[in-house]
């Protein structure tokens, strides 16, 4: 059984990757034609969907990898690279994330399904968050381990819900500069987690690196 600090690191890591604060401008833009009640409903569905998607990855992630013949060490390295790239993007404050969502945003508004696509996935629960959950799930096989992971994911979902519900207020308080600073801080945490994933995976694939 892993220690409590490990699950705290999972919570912080997932929160950094999901980055609800960084998604606030996009969320507000996507729901600008909604009433406050409708916006809150979208936020509730989105946060619940994020928790469900990540919790599902805890239990079905490994079987999916096995089906494609992918080993955990290889996936850990790939996930670490992906997380590191996301962290560098956050540290550089690039806007590619928003640009990628623009067309999906228009389609989602037409279909009235923006709470799930693209808000929940891929904007919040994207490949980085899913790969983080899958890799972390392989560190222990005890039922308590999976229960603790689901609890951490539920907390992340709760934070996402609070952030989206308070989106108009938080955006006014933090302003564009505050959001950018917070995104960079999250990116720094994320970079450290990505490097750790890569180091652990490479250590298994190339045992000579440990010597």
Residue, then its C-alpha position, 0 to 999 in steps of 0.5 A: x500500500x502506498x503512503x498518503x503523500x503519494x496520493x497527495x502527489x497524484x491529486x496535485x499532479x492531476x489537478x495540474x494537468x486538468x488545470x481548471x483555472x486555465x480552462x476558465x476563459x474557454x469555459x466562459x467563452x463557450x457558455x457566454x450565451x447561457x444563463x447562470x443556471x445553465x452555466x452551472x449545469x454545464x459545469x456540473x456535468x463537465x466536472x462529473x464527466x471528468x471524474x468518471x473518465x479518470x475513474x474508468x481509466x483506473x480500472x480499464x486502463x491496463x486491459x486496454x494496454x494489454x490488448x495493444x501489447x503495450x508494457x507499463x514501462x513503455x507507457x510510463x515513458x510515453x506518458x512522461x513525455x506527453x506530460x512534460x510537453x504539456x508542462x512546457x506548453x504551460x510554462x511557455x504560456x502557449x495558446x494552442x490549447x484554446x485554438x485546438x478547441x475553437x472548431x470543436x466548440x462551435x460543433x458542441x454548441x450546435x449539438x448542445x453537448x459542450x459539457x462533455x465534448x470538448x469541455x470534459x474531454x479533451x480540454x480537461x480530462x485529456x491524454x495527459x490526465x488519463x495516462x497519469x491515472x493509468x501509470x499510477x494505478x499500476x503501482x499497487x494492486x491492493x483494493x485500498x489503492x484503487x479506492x484511494x485513487x478514486x477518492x483523489x479523482x473525486x476531489x479533483x472533480x470537486x475542485x473542477x466543479x467549484x472552479x467552473x461554478x465560480x468562473x465569472x468571479x475568479x476570472x475577475x479576481x485573477x485577471x489575465x495576468x493571474x491566470x497566466x501566473x497560476x498556469x505557469x506554477x502548475x506547469x512547473x509541478x507538472x514538469x517534475x512529475x513527467x520527468x519522474x515518470x520517464x525516469x521510472x520507465x527508463x529504469x525498467x527498460x534499461x536497467x543499466x541506467x540505474x548503475 
